[in-house]
């Protein structure tokens, strides 16, 4: 079967006819023709993994393995072993040899998701492999194999900024960014939302457990106007909730979740956050109260900030108030803001990236 015949089938999972999506598909086809390393950039939930799979499926390596590794989901102490394998006895639980996923991906593609979360030490290990192609398993004294594998990486971070901040190795950055693919956020191609809704409807209708939802004009206008900070993943979540909870096939304005309706940041918020009245609580006050009631920082602050419903000054006020309560401890602030401990690095990266970090010394 020739490549032109299979391209439409492979790329149909990347839904849309907007110029942004058409350009993305054209770039995927072009990148897939080469054997260059690929860096895929895009916000969380924008569809980076779909792009990686399409590049593999259209490439000369398509007959060989496509192996995914989530760098953010594997502890640093285990990531080297997962990637490059280990020999028996290398550590306490190493009861047998492990080849590692790089070897398993031989002649195929290795997709490293969230590479921006990789530690500097692991970045050095990965760089060594990219330069030599040699595998040295954990616990082995010498390299044990050479492999032919194309590396596809993805990140939701600004890696160029991370390089300038000393959080990501410059030499590794230039190694992985031979071909660069940027996945547009949903707010840049909102004209594709009806097509995305139709596709998600079809997928759930095929299960036999869900109805096919139709949005009236007012509800569809809300969907088109909302900025979708969580991108396609958030859209899918909203549709799933409607499919499960709605008794009607037709969706009206009142059926929509509160958080996507105009001028709404948090469910059932009694205050118009975009236009506080004199002597009423500020936006930062309202948001901080929501955090105190159990909302995560990512939902209460990061999402509306990305949607430009909160300013940097608002975020700084919230951070200051939190530091006052934690006596200047950013690690305690992570828990105070209802985030798991593993979010600490991501939280600090967000603060520095958007220039909302507050010096902690004054609160000690």
Rosetta silent file (secondary structure, phi, psi, omega in degrees, C-alpha in Angstrom):
SEQUENCE: XXXXXXXXXXXXXXXXXXXXXXXXXXXXXXXXXXXXXXXXXXXXXXXXXXXXXXXXXXXXXXXXXXXXXXXXXXXXXXXXXXXXXXXXXXXXXXXXXXXXXXXXXXXXXXXXXXXXXXXXXXXXXXXXXXXXXXXXXXXXXXXXXXXXXXXXXXXXXXXXXXXXXXXXXXXXXXXXXXXXXXXXXXXXXXXXXXXXXXXXXXXXXXXXXXXXXXXXXXXXXXXXXXXXXXXXXXXXXXXXXXXXXXXXXXXXXXXXXXXXXXXXXXXXXXXXXXXXXXXXXXXXXXXXXXXXXXXXXXXXXXXXXXXXXXXXXXXXXXXXXXXXXXXXXXXXXXXXXXXXXXXXXXXXXXXXXXXXXXXXXXXX
SCORE:     score description
SCORE:     0.000 S_00000001
   1 L     0.000  132.669 -177.334    0.000    0.000    0.000 S_00000001
   2 L   -78.935  155.564 -178.588    1.445    3.379   -0.945 S_00000001
   3 H   -58.120  -44.488 -179.931    1.983    6.140    1.562 S_00000001
   4 H   -55.469  -30.519 -179.116   -0.547    8.573   -0.035 S_00000001
   5 H   -76.225  -27.094 -176.284   -3.323    6.018    0.540 S_00000001
   6 H   -96.403  -14.149 -178.889   -2.602    5.497    4.222 S_00000001
   7 H   -58.273  -47.809 -179.293   -1.983    9.113    5.226 S_00000001
   8 H   -59.469  -39.519 -179.466   -5.684   10.050    5.573 S_00000001
   9 H   -65.155  -43.786 -177.910   -6.386    7.025    7.768 S_00000001
  10 H   -66.985  -40.438 -174.092   -3.435    7.654   10.046 S_00000001
  11 H   -88.130   -3.112 -177.242   -4.080   11.367   10.417 S_00000001
  12 L   -68.616  -19.034  175.729   -7.834   11.209   10.903 S_00000001
  13 L   -70.666  -19.518  174.003   -7.313   10.948   14.667 S_00000001
  14 L   -93.172   95.264 -166.818   -5.964   14.497   14.531 S_00000001
  15 L   -83.669  137.507  172.499   -9.338   16.122   13.983 S_00000001
  16 L   142.528  153.040  177.288   -9.860   19.448   12.266 S_00000001
  17 L  -124.506    7.490  177.739   -9.927   21.359    9.006 S_00000001
  18 L   -66.625  162.579  179.804   -8.657   24.703   10.320 S_00000001
  19 H   -62.223  -35.026 -179.975   -5.489   26.143    8.812 S_00000001
  20 H   -62.274  -42.323 -178.714   -3.640   25.391   12.082 S_00000001
  21 H   -77.039  -36.164  176.132   -4.497   21.682   11.898 S_00000001
  22 H   -61.799  -43.259  178.322   -3.923   21.441    8.137 S_00000001
  23 H   -64.130  -38.671  178.484   -0.464   22.932    8.613 S_00000001
  24 H   -62.045  -45.512 -179.159    0.210   20.536   11.480 S_00000001
  25 H   -63.429  -40.799  178.341   -0.717   17.514    9.362 S_00000001
  26 H   -62.876  -39.595  179.335    1.483   18.681    6.499 S_00000001
  27 H   -67.939  -37.887  178.030    4.404   19.103    8.895 S_00000001
  28 H   -59.147  -46.142 -179.560    3.835   15.623   10.353 S_00000001
  29 H   -61.919  -42.765 -179.064    4.056   14.072    6.888 S_00000001
  30 H   -65.525  -45.038 -179.232    7.237   16.004    6.089 S_00000001
  31 H   -65.016  -38.302 -177.212    8.911   15.134    9.409 S_00000001
  32 H   -64.081  -26.986 -178.372    7.941   11.469    9.105 S_00000001
  33 H   -69.744  -24.144 -179.022    9.806   11.175    5.812 S_00000001
  34 L   -95.657  175.798  177.266   13.122   11.894    7.510 S_00000001
  35 L  -112.044   20.743 -175.885   14.939    9.990   10.225 S_00000001
  36 L   -73.914  151.443  172.018   15.669   13.104   12.265 S_00000001
  37 L   -63.849  148.010 -173.788   15.086   13.354   15.999 S_00000001
  38 E  -126.283  134.082  170.566   11.836   15.176   16.753 S_00000001
  39 E  -112.737  118.874  178.613   10.849   17.573   19.530 S_00000001
  40 E  -103.070  122.379 -179.552    7.077   17.999   19.881 S_00000001
  41 E  -114.370  143.225  179.027    6.021   21.067   21.865 S_00000001
  42 L   171.419  158.879 -178.904    2.534   21.890   23.050 S_00000001
  43 L   -70.038  161.150  176.685    0.378   22.547   26.067 S_00000001
  44 L   -57.304  132.475  176.561   -0.988   19.771   28.242 S_00000001
  45 L    83.980    6.899 -175.597   -3.935   18.062   26.584 S_00000001
  46 L   -87.703  -12.911  175.693   -3.260   19.423   23.096 S_00000001
  47 L   109.401   29.196 -177.682   -2.582   16.031   21.455 S_00000001
  48 H   -63.307  -37.984 -178.680    1.208   15.604   21.412 S_00000001
  49 H   -67.094  -36.065  176.128    1.024   11.815   21.718 S_00000001
  50 H   -61.182  -38.992  178.527   -1.277   11.572   18.699 S_00000001
  51 H   -64.585  -44.930  179.727    1.307   13.513   16.719 S_00000001
  52 H   -60.209  -44.168  179.925    4.113   11.183   17.839 S_00000001
  53 H   -63.459  -38.351  179.613    2.101    8.113   16.851 S_00000001
  54 H   -67.216  -40.507  178.258    1.326    9.602   13.437 S_00000001
  55 H   -60.488  -44.288  178.807    4.995   10.397   12.799 S_00000001
  56 H   -63.348  -46.185 -174.583    5.921    6.794   13.620 S_00000001
  57 H   -66.651  -23.480 -179.813    3.099    5.311   11.532 S_00000001
  58 H   -97.631   -1.597 -173.825    4.101    7.346    8.477 S_00000001
  59 L   -94.034  166.503  175.016    7.837    6.766    8.796 S_00000001
  60 L   -63.410  -14.437  179.821   10.091    4.059    7.343 S_00000001
  61 L   -89.205    6.347 -171.713   10.305    2.686   10.902 S_00000001
  62 L   -61.238  -23.389 -179.525    6.581    1.912   11.064 S_00000001
  63 L   -81.432   -5.672 -177.099    7.137   -1.868   10.902 S_00000001
  64 L  -112.120  174.361 -170.295    9.239   -1.732   14.067 S_00000001
  65 L   -63.560  149.225  168.306    8.340   -0.947   17.696 S_00000001
  66 E  -117.721  112.696 -173.692    6.944    2.343   18.963 S_00000001
  67 E  -116.458  127.603 -179.123    7.804    2.556   22.660 S_00000001
  68 E  -104.155  135.830  173.305    6.474    5.252   24.987 S_00000001
  69 E  -130.654  122.988  177.074    8.171    6.367   28.200 S_00000001
  70 E   -91.269  104.262 -175.221    6.572    9.003   30.433 S_00000001
  71 L   -65.950  -23.779  179.564    9.544   10.763   32.019 S_00000001
  72 L   -84.723  -16.356 -174.710    7.282   12.470   34.563 S_00000001
  73 L   -98.386   -1.808 -179.008    5.617    9.230   35.629 S_00000001
  74 L  -120.012  125.852  178.980    8.731    7.219   36.543 S_00000001
  75 L   -55.971  146.893 -177.517   10.860    8.116   39.590 S_00000001
  76 H   -56.203  -35.461 -178.539   14.363    9.282   38.706 S_00000001
  77 H   -65.409  -21.384 -178.803   15.879    6.325   40.548 S_00000001
  78 H  -106.005  -16.743 -172.655   14.074    3.946   38.170 S_00000001
  79 H   -63.216  -41.621  179.630   14.103    5.932   34.929 S_00000001
  80 H   -61.375  -42.208  178.748   17.647    4.982   33.925 S_00000001
  81 H   -65.929  -40.552  179.202   16.854    1.300   34.452 S_00000001
  82 H   -61.627  -41.591 -177.116   13.575    1.602   32.520 S_00000001
  83 H   -76.431  -50.485 -168.832   15.339    3.196   29.575 S_00000001
  84 H  -109.658   -0.683  176.839   18.663    1.361   29.433 S_00000001
  85 L    82.448  176.430  177.256   17.994   -1.792   31.449 S_00000001
  86 E  -149.552  161.781  175.700   19.921   -3.320   34.338 S_00000001
  87 L   -97.332  156.781  179.420   21.860   -6.437   35.161 S_00000001
  88 L   -57.808  132.559  178.344   20.808   -8.893   37.804 S_00000001
  89 L    85.972    4.279 -178.487   21.863   -7.723   41.270 S_00000001
  90 L   -64.408  -31.654  175.590   22.352   -4.082   40.225 S_00000001
  91 L  -151.932  178.914 -168.453   20.021   -3.049   43.058 S_00000001
  92 L   -53.534  -46.755 -174.421   17.818   -4.688   45.688 S_00000001
  93 L   -92.099    6.031 -178.848   14.874   -5.635   43.459 S_00000001
  94 L   -82.612   79.279 -175.697   16.943   -6.517   40.383 S_00000001
  95 L   -86.568  -11.114  176.592   16.320  -10.266   40.504 S_00000001
  96 L  -150.376  163.991  177.627   16.814  -10.725   36.763 S_00000001
  97 L   -66.188  147.980  176.930   18.362   -8.912   33.797 S_00000001
  98 E  -130.899  124.502 -176.299   16.262   -6.226   32.128 S_00000001
  99 L   -67.275  -36.883 -175.126   16.937   -5.184   28.532 S_00000001
 100 L    93.167  154.203 -173.324   15.432   -1.689   28.848 S_00000001
 101 H   -74.922  -24.169  177.362   13.001    0.071   26.558 S_00000001
 102 H   -64.017  -43.387  178.599   15.673    1.559   24.310 S_00000001
 103 H   -66.007  -40.872  179.766   16.762   -1.935   23.259 S_00000001
 104 H   -61.555  -31.047 -178.345   13.143   -3.023   22.818 S_00000001
 105 L   -84.270    7.680 -176.293   12.641   -0.054   20.468 S_00000001
 106 L   -48.846  129.320 -178.920   15.541   -1.126   18.219 S_00000001
 107 L    72.408   -1.076  178.458   14.961    0.014   14.614 S_00000001
 108 L  -113.169 -147.950 -177.675   11.783    1.759   15.741 S_00000001
 109 E  -119.725  137.784  174.070   10.878    4.932   17.628 S_00000001
 110 E  -110.752  117.453 -177.838   11.284    5.762   21.316 S_00000001
 111 E  -100.167  112.817  179.641    8.825    8.438   22.468 S_00000001
 112 E  -100.617   99.942 -179.027    9.993   10.293   25.588 S_00000001
 113 E   -82.065  145.532  179.023    6.991   12.206   26.905 S_00000001
 114 L    54.398   50.341 -179.696    7.498   15.181   29.264 S_00000001
 115 H   -65.695  -21.281  177.470   11.250   15.258   28.740 S_00000001
 116 H   -64.689  -14.879  178.480   11.305   18.626   30.492 S_00000001
 117 H   -89.169   -4.909 -177.632   10.762   16.753   33.768 S_00000001
 118 L   -71.568  136.739 -179.269   13.971   14.754   33.369 S_00000001
 119 L   -68.176  161.413  179.153   16.664   15.536   35.961 S_00000001
 120 H   -61.148  -36.960  178.648   19.996   17.032   34.922 S_00000001
 121 H   -63.700  -44.604  179.821   21.752   13.750   35.769 S_00000001
 122 H   -69.041  -31.306  175.654   19.393   11.754   33.543 S_00000001
 123 H   -61.249  -39.168  178.551   19.781   14.343   30.815 S_00000001
 124 H   -65.855  -39.086  178.568   23.531   13.638   30.871 S_00000001
 125 H   -64.791  -44.795  179.324   22.891    9.884   30.616 S_00000001
 126 H   -63.946  -41.228  179.782   20.523   10.378   27.679 S_00000001
 127 H   -60.600  -42.510  179.114   22.993   12.714   25.958 S_00000001
 128 H   -58.876  -42.697  179.047   25.743   10.106   26.237 S_00000001
 129 H   -64.798  -43.564 -178.479   23.500    7.555   24.536 S_00000001
 130 H   -63.128  -30.359 -178.710   22.523    9.967   21.750 S_00000001
 131 H   -79.912  -31.540 -173.948   26.195   10.674   21.050 S_00000001
 132 H  -111.323  -25.868 -174.321   27.398    7.053   21.019 S_00000001
 133 L    74.356    5.248 -176.887   24.338    4.875   20.402 S_00000001
 134 E   -94.646  142.393  177.710   25.721    2.534   23.063 S_00000001
 135 E  -102.797  124.695  171.429   23.669    0.998   25.856 S_00000001
 136 L  -120.642  107.175 -177.071   25.231    0.602   29.264 S_00000001
 137 L   -69.549  152.178  178.049   22.814   -1.125   31.601 S_00000001
 138 E   -59.525  128.885 -179.673   22.651   -0.161   35.253 S_00000001
 139 L    92.322   -9.355  178.672   25.155   -2.303   37.146 S_00000001
 140 L   -90.771  146.122 -177.701   27.202   -3.168   34.029 S_00000001
 141 L   -87.030  -19.192 -178.958   30.846   -2.089   33.862 S_00000001
 142 L  -139.708  161.153  174.922   30.938   -1.662   30.081 S_00000001
 143 L   -57.525  143.075 -174.993   28.479   -0.945   27.251 S_00000001
 144 L  -111.625  -13.679 -177.313   26.500   -4.051   26.350 S_00000001
 145 E  -164.482  161.829  169.375   24.861   -3.167   23.029 S_00000001
 146 E  -121.472  139.461 -177.870   24.434   -0.641   20.239 S_00000001
 147 L  -129.504  157.116  174.198   20.978    0.167   18.945 S_00000001
 148 L  -111.539  105.619 -177.977   19.425    2.018   16.045 S_00000001
 149 L  -144.298  140.151  176.072   16.481    4.004   17.384 S_00000001
 150 E   -94.426  132.591 -178.603   14.929    7.342   16.502 S_00000001
 151 E   -96.027  124.207  171.383   14.146    9.554   19.520 S_00000001
 152 E  -114.117  123.845 -179.501   10.859   11.501   19.577 S_00000001
 153 E  -117.275  159.865  178.677   10.488   13.804   22.574 S_00000001
 154 E  -145.441  150.132  178.296    7.627   15.936   23.843 S_00000001
 155 E  -154.728  151.175  171.332    7.190   18.671   26.417 S_00000001
 156 L  -103.827    8.657 -179.207    4.623   21.165   27.633 S_00000001
 157 L  -103.167  162.807  173.148    7.415   23.415   28.917 S_00000001
 158 L   -85.661   94.678 -174.897    9.411   26.179   27.284 S_00000001
 159 H   -66.682  -32.349  177.801   12.683   24.267   26.964 S_00000001
 160 H   -62.358  -40.404  176.899   14.573   27.291   25.638 S_00000001
 161 H   -67.369  -39.514  178.528   13.642   29.130   28.851 S_00000001
 162 H   -62.668  -35.263  176.805   14.590   26.060   30.893 S_00000001
 163 H   -63.951  -47.012 -178.513   18.014   26.100   29.218 S_00000001
 164 H   -66.401  -26.395  178.500   18.541   29.754   30.113 S_00000001
 165 L   -87.118   -0.553  179.719   17.436   29.008   33.690 S_00000001
 166 L    77.687   16.566 -178.516   19.915   26.144   33.986 S_00000001
 167 L   -96.942  -12.146 -179.775   17.157   23.530   34.279 S_00000001
 168 L  -142.365  137.015 -176.575   17.821   21.812   30.948 S_00000001
 169 L   -68.081  130.314  179.996   21.121   21.039   29.232 S_00000001
 170 H   -64.957  -40.485 -178.477   21.785   23.176   26.186 S_00000001
 171 H   -64.985  -36.364  177.475   23.726   20.412   24.416 S_00000001
 172 H   -70.669  -38.907  179.380   20.840   17.968   24.877 S_00000001
 173 H   -55.818  -46.623 -179.043   18.327   20.588   23.734 S_00000001
 174 H   -72.809  -24.698  176.767   20.111   20.989   20.395 S_00000001
 175 H   -68.988  -41.206 -173.725   20.470   17.208   20.062 S_00000001
 176 H   -88.089  -19.806 -176.915   16.739   16.521   20.366 S_00000001
 177 L   -99.714   63.183  173.584   15.463   19.556   18.446 S_00000001
 178 L   -84.163  -51.296  171.306   16.455   18.596   14.933 S_00000001
 179 E  -112.449  131.511 -175.107   12.863   18.585   13.709 S_00000001
 180 E  -118.504  125.486  178.345   10.461   20.727   15.727 S_00000001
 181 E  -121.095  122.748  177.159    6.679   20.267   15.737 S_00000001
 182 E  -105.283  123.486  179.055    4.468   22.670   17.662 S_00000001
 183 L   -91.235  119.861 -175.022    0.949   21.423   18.447 S_00000001
 184 L   -70.430  143.421  174.110   -1.434   24.393   18.600 S_00000001
 185 L   -67.834  156.911 -175.509   -3.617   24.837   21.696 S_00000001
 186 H   -59.710  -32.309 -178.617   -7.342   24.406   21.133 S_00000001
 187 H   -64.760  -15.450  177.848   -7.995   28.144   21.576 S_00000001
 188 H   -90.736   -7.961  176.436   -6.038   28.694   18.330 S_00000001
 189 L  -143.039   51.692 -177.048   -8.304   26.428   16.307 S_00000001
 190 H   -67.043  -16.457  176.005  -11.685   26.662   18.036 S_00000001
 191 H   -64.910  -15.562  178.823  -13.423   26.376   14.671 S_00000001
 192 H   -86.566   -3.516 -176.692  -12.580   22.651   14.908 S_00000001
 193 H   -58.868  -44.112  177.053  -14.632   22.192   18.093 S_00000001
 194 H   -57.703  -39.139  178.412  -17.795   20.966   16.251 S_00000001
 195 H   -67.224  -39.026  177.912  -15.692   18.334   14.462 S_00000001
 196 H   -65.365  -41.746  177.894  -14.070   17.278   17.739 S_00000001
 197 H   -61.368  -43.369 -179.361  -17.476   17.010   19.403 S_00000001
 198 H   -62.344  -40.919 -179.390  -18.748   14.872   16.520 S_00000001
 199 H   -66.994  -44.774  179.590  -15.761   12.524   16.767 S_00000001
 200 H   -65.368  -38.502  175.112  -16.057   12.120   20.534 S_00000001
 201 H   -57.096  -47.151 -177.655  -19.809   11.585   20.151 S_00000001
 202 H   -62.576  -41.920 -177.559  -19.189    8.806   17.618 S_00000001
 203 H   -62.357  -43.159 -178.682  -16.634    7.102   19.817 S_00000001
 204 H   -77.946  -28.991  177.035  -18.932    6.960   22.817 S_00000001
 205 H   -65.697  -33.439  179.833  -21.981    6.097   20.749 S_00000001
 206 L   -64.262  -23.261  179.844  -20.153    3.001   19.482 S_00000001
 207 L   -74.436  -18.497  179.752  -19.956    1.714   23.067 S_00000001
 208 L    81.215    0.581 -176.342  -23.752    1.514   23.194 S_00000001
 209 L  -108.288   -8.992 -174.592  -23.879    3.144   26.626 S_00000001
 210 L  -127.729  152.775  179.031  -24.022    6.818   25.703 S_00000001
 211 L   -87.334  165.695  175.668  -26.327    9.035   23.691 S_00000001
 212 L   -92.005  119.497 -174.272  -25.370   11.319   20.828 S_00000001
 213 L   -90.555  137.589  174.613  -25.360   14.910   22.088 S_00000001
 214 E  -119.978  127.762 -179.213  -26.589   17.856   20.049 S_00000001
 215 E   -94.990  128.265  174.857  -25.741   21.403   21.192 S_00000001
 216 L   -71.097  173.555 -171.793  -28.266   24.152   20.551 S_00000001
 217 H   -60.340  -41.301 -177.623  -26.977   27.444   19.125 S_00000001
 218 H   -67.260  -43.619  179.979  -26.509   29.165   22.491 S_00000001
 219 H   -65.361  -41.311  179.408  -24.667   26.214   24.038 S_00000001
 220 H   -64.762  -35.524  178.413  -22.440   25.815   20.977 S_00000001
 221 H   -64.537  -37.567  175.995  -21.560   29.509   21.101 S_00000001
 222 H   -62.927  -44.186  179.560  -20.412   29.095   24.700 S_00000001
 223 H   -60.465  -37.499 -178.009  -18.262   26.127   23.644 S_00000001
 224 H   -76.546  -26.867 -177.478  -16.714   28.200   20.857 S_00000001
 225 H   -87.117  -23.970 -175.935  -16.059   31.227   23.068 S_00000001
 226 L   -68.677  140.143 -174.792  -14.494   29.386   26.020 S_00000001
 227 L   -76.823  -12.179  176.916  -10.634   29.498   25.977 S_00000001
 228 L    49.927   65.885  178.552  -10.158   25.785   26.889 S_00000001
 229 L   -61.778  -25.468  177.915   -6.992   26.046   29.029 S_00000001
 230 L   -92.056    4.797  174.468   -6.972   22.243   29.304 S_00000001
 231 H    60.369 -149.028 -172.853   -7.252   21.915   25.509 S_00000001
 232 H   -62.788  -34.048  178.500   -8.753   18.837   23.825 S_00000001
 233 H   -61.329  -39.821  178.065   -8.415   16.761   26.999 S_00000001
 234 H   -68.815  -41.075  177.154  -10.606   19.274   28.866 S_00000001
 235 H   -58.715  -44.967  179.157  -13.139   19.320   26.022 S_00000001
 236 H   -61.669  -41.145  178.960  -13.333   15.534   26.150 S_00000001
 237 H   -61.524  -43.210  179.122  -13.837   15.656   29.927 S_00000001
 238 H   -62.442  -43.201 -179.878  -16.707   18.133   29.575 S_00000001
 239 H   -65.994  -39.770  178.050  -18.386   15.970   26.932 S_00000001
 240 H   -61.027  -41.495  179.413  -17.999   12.829   29.034 S_00000001
 241 H   -64.591  -39.195  177.975  -19.666   14.575   31.975 S_00000001
 242 H   -68.112  -39.749  179.712  -22.547   15.681   29.750 S_00000001
 243 H   -63.860  -35.607 -178.511  -22.904   12.216   28.256 S_00000001
 244 H   -79.867  -40.428 -169.114  -23.116   10.653   31.700 S_00000001
 245 H   -95.364  -25.579 -174.113  -25.257   13.248   33.477 S_00000001
 246 L   -79.148  138.231  176.054  -27.610   14.642   30.854 S_00000001
 247 L   -91.767   -6.566 -175.344  -31.038   13.063   30.381 S_00000001
 248 L  -112.030  153.066  172.995  -31.538   14.843   27.085 S_00000001
 249 L   -78.716  -29.023  179.986  -29.946   14.400   23.685 S_00000001
 250 E   -92.075  134.353 -179.295  -30.039   18.166   23.185 S_00000001
 251 E  -107.528  124.052  177.087  -27.662   20.293   25.269 S_00000001
 252 L  -107.747  178.466 -179.092  -28.718   23.821   26.189 S_00000001
 253 H   -56.021  -43.982 -175.524  -26.897   26.575   28.037 S_00000001
 254 H   -67.854  -20.034  178.916  -28.198   25.470   31.431 S_00000001
 255 H   -79.252  -16.911 -174.878  -26.852   21.939   30.881 S_00000001
 256 L   -71.825  147.794  175.237  -23.256   23.143   30.476 S_00000001
 257 L   -59.335  143.241 -176.272  -20.814   22.878   33.402 S_00000001
 258 H   -58.027  -35.303 -171.747  -20.601   26.137   35.338 S_00000001
 259 H   -69.302  -15.175  178.689  -16.862   26.513   34.847 S_00000001
 260 H  -101.209   -2.823  178.014  -17.123   27.032   31.081 S_00000001
 261 L   -75.455  153.567 -177.293  -19.934   29.585   31.232 S_00000001
 262 L   -56.578  143.798  176.241  -18.999   33.256   30.728 S_00000001
 263 L    60.504   30.841 -177.693  -17.538   35.160   33.700 S_00000001
 264 L  -128.506  126.908  179.393  -17.200   31.989   35.727 S_00000001
 265 L  -107.187  -39.863 -177.729  -13.984   30.702   37.289 S_00000001
 266 L  -133.073  149.499 -177.669  -15.108   28.226   39.913 S_00000001
 267 L   -57.102  134.638  174.129  -18.361   26.280   40.333 S_00000001
 268 L    59.237   26.619  178.673  -21.122   28.172   42.126 S_00000001
 269 L   -67.857  126.230 -175.413  -18.902   31.193   42.787 S_00000001
 270 L   -81.437   -3.588 -174.041  -21.189   33.902   44.239 S_00000001
 271 L  -119.014  138.225  173.810  -18.907   36.749   43.076 S_00000001
 272 L   -75.602  104.679 -173.406  -18.294   38.118   39.591 S_00000001
 273 L   -69.653  -23.126 -176.315  -14.528   37.733   39.517 S_00000001
 274 L   -85.672  -12.382 -178.509  -14.088   39.907   36.448 S_00000001
 275 L  -146.360   70.090 -179.435  -15.802   42.962   37.879 S_00000001
 276 L   -64.840  137.672  179.734  -15.507   43.209   41.668 S_00000001
 277 L   -79.048  160.178  175.852  -17.703   45.871   43.216 S_00000001
 278 L   -55.464  137.245  178.859  -16.327   48.537   45.577 S_00000001
 279 L    69.003    5.913  175.958  -15.571   47.094   49.002 S_00000001
 280 L   -91.550  163.166  179.342  -16.119   43.563   47.674 S_00000001
 281 L   -59.526  144.932  175.961  -13.408   40.910   47.873 S_00000001
 282 L   -71.508  168.645  177.166  -10.710   41.148   45.216 S_00000001
 283 H   -60.202  -41.082  179.341  -10.264   38.383   42.661 S_00000001
 284 H   -62.835  -39.136  178.549   -7.221   37.166   44.573 S_00000001
 285 H   -61.729  -44.209 -178.477   -9.256   37.069   47.809 S_00000001
 286 H   -64.295  -46.054 -179.082  -11.975   35.006   46.166 S_00000001
 287 H   -64.212  -42.160 -179.586   -9.521   32.574   44.594 S_00000001
 288 H   -62.365  -37.443  177.459   -7.557   32.176   47.820 S_00000001
 289 H   -64.290  -36.695  177.804  -10.770   31.334   49.650 S_00000001
 290 H   -64.286  -39.487  176.812  -11.504   28.652   47.047 S_00000001
 291 H   -63.749  -42.592  178.791   -8.079   27.138   47.691 S_00000001
 292 H   -61.044  -27.345 -179.931   -8.774   27.183   51.433 S_00000001
 293 L   -87.113    0.675  172.619  -11.966   25.251   50.683 S_00000001
 294 L   117.873   -2.908  179.214   -9.996   22.516   48.915 S_00000001
 295 L   -74.550  143.374  177.933   -9.514   23.530   45.277 S_00000001
 296 L   -70.338  150.662  174.740   -6.141   22.753   43.739 S_00000001
 297 H   -55.359  -39.276 -176.188   -3.808   25.580   42.723 S_00000001
 298 H   -64.718  -37.678  179.855   -3.896   24.259   39.147 S_00000001
 299 H   -79.915  -44.410 -173.198   -7.680   24.562   38.928 S_00000001
 300 H   -77.801  -31.628 -173.026   -8.163   27.695   41.002 S_00000001
 301 H  -116.809  -54.477 -171.446   -5.175   29.722   39.784 S_00000001
 302 H   -63.977  -43.580 -178.038   -3.274   28.250   36.841 S_00000001
 303 H   -63.989  -51.649  178.405   -6.264   27.639   34.542 S_00000001
 304 H   -66.346  -28.896  176.879   -7.841   31.117   34.893 S_00000001
 305 H   -64.960  -45.405  178.178   -4.383   32.711   34.705 S_00000001
 306 H   -63.940  -30.667  178.839   -3.695   31.017   31.354 S_00000001
 307 L   -83.163    1.944  178.055   -7.164   32.141   30.223 S_00000001
 308 L    67.651   24.862  173.321   -6.170   35.704   31.247 S_00000001
 309 L   -89.768  -13.508  172.720   -8.914   35.947   33.849 S_00000001
 310 L  -123.630  143.866  177.617   -6.224   36.459   36.510 S_00000001
 311 L   -94.367  169.099  174.443   -3.282   38.839   36.290 S_00000001
 312 H   -59.073  -39.347  178.990    0.281   38.295   37.455 S_00000001
 313 H   -61.642  -39.848  177.191   -0.434   40.658   40.336 S_00000001
 314 H   -59.029  -46.239 -177.776   -3.413   38.493   41.363 S_00000001
 315 H   -65.073  -41.043  178.940   -1.199   35.405   41.380 S_00000001
 316 H   -61.424  -39.594  177.853    1.527   37.178   43.359 S_00000001
 317 H   -61.091  -42.417 -179.818   -1.014   38.205   46.003 S_00000001
 318 H   -64.842  -42.355  179.002   -2.147   34.571   46.317 S_00000001
 319 H   -64.291  -43.519  179.043    1.458   33.336   46.611 S_00000001
 320 H   -59.062  -44.894 -178.788    2.248   35.981   49.266 S_00000001
 321 H   -63.718  -38.073  177.837   -0.759   34.995   51.337 S_00000001
 322 H   -66.517  -42.496 -179.962    0.234   31.352   51.131 S_00000001
 323 H   -64.926  -32.193  175.439    3.834   32.071   52.145 S_00000001
 324 H   -60.797  -38.771 -177.301    2.568   34.030   55.148 S_00000001
 325 H   -80.025  -26.914 -179.912    0.744   30.910   56.338 S_00000001
 326 H   -99.027    8.333  179.264    3.618   28.501   55.605 S_00000001
 327 L    56.108   40.523  174.270    6.225   30.859   57.084 S_00000001
 328 L    85.339    6.067 -178.200    8.071   31.093   53.769 S_00000001
 329 L   -91.416  114.548  177.367    8.198   27.354   52.944 S_00000001
 330 H   -71.895  -31.504  178.317    7.462   26.646   49.294 S_00000001
 331 H   -65.824  -41.525  175.820    7.409   22.894   49.948 S_00000001
 332 H   -68.273  -28.420 -179.663    4.693   23.386   52.581 S_00000001
 333 H   -66.242  -32.379  177.458    2.938   25.727   50.156 S_00000001
 334 H   -58.193  -48.016  177.714    2.488   22.855   47.697 S_00000001
 335 H   -67.482  -39.680 -179.434    0.409   20.956   50.265 S_00000001
 336 H   -61.086  -31.928  179.946   -1.295   24.171   51.395 S_00000001
 337 L   -94.014   18.499  171.517   -2.405   24.719   47.790 S_00000001
 338 L    63.024   42.329  175.658   -3.844   21.186   47.602 S_00000001
 339 L  -118.859  150.587  176.164   -1.189   19.695   45.315 S_00000001
 340 L   -70.232  155.113 -178.674    0.675   16.383   45.736 S_00000001
 341 H   -54.140  -32.577 -176.895    4.350   16.608   46.796 S_00000001
 342 H   -67.934  -10.484  179.600    5.498   15.528   43.324 S_00000001
 343 H   -82.100   -2.349 -173.172    4.092   18.807   41.944 S_00000001
 344 H   -56.302  -51.011 -177.020    6.801   20.850   43.690 S_00000001
 345 H   -64.577  -41.033  179.161    9.143   21.159   40.684 S_00000001
 346 H   -64.601  -39.852  178.837    6.300   21.864   38.268 S_00000001
 347 H   -62.639  -47.104 -179.486    4.891   24.463   40.661 S_00000001
 348 H   -65.887  -36.601  177.245    8.246   26.223   41.018 S_00000001
 349 H   -62.438  -42.745  178.151    8.763   26.134   37.253 S_00000001
 350 H   -59.031  -45.017 -176.986    5.371   27.809   36.768 S_00000001
 351 H   -62.835  -44.117 -179.152    6.286   30.564   39.248 S_00000001
 352 H   -72.584  -39.660 -177.752    9.612   31.345   37.584 S_00000001
 353 H   -59.739  -41.543 -175.865    8.310   30.996   34.031 S_00000001
 354 L  -101.362   14.167  174.644    5.570   33.573   34.543 S_00000001
 355 L    56.578   44.943  177.629    7.583   35.834   36.845 S_00000001
 356 L  -120.500   12.260  178.524    5.285   35.395   39.840 S_00000001
 357 L   -71.822  137.782 -179.714    7.866   33.906   42.214 S_00000001
 358 L  -114.430  128.180  176.571    8.063   35.714   45.570 S_00000001
 359 L   -57.022  132.848 -173.641   11.290   35.699   47.678 S_00000001
 360 L   -86.022  -16.548 -169.369   10.555   33.615   50.755 S_00000001
 361 H   -60.231  -35.668 -176.652   13.099   35.162   53.158 S_00000001
 362 H   -67.858  -13.240 -178.561   10.834   37.950   54.323 S_00000001
 363 H  -101.575   -1.626 -179.599    8.295   35.416   55.619 S_00000001
 364 L   -78.386    0.000    0.000   10.743   33.387   57.724 S_00000001
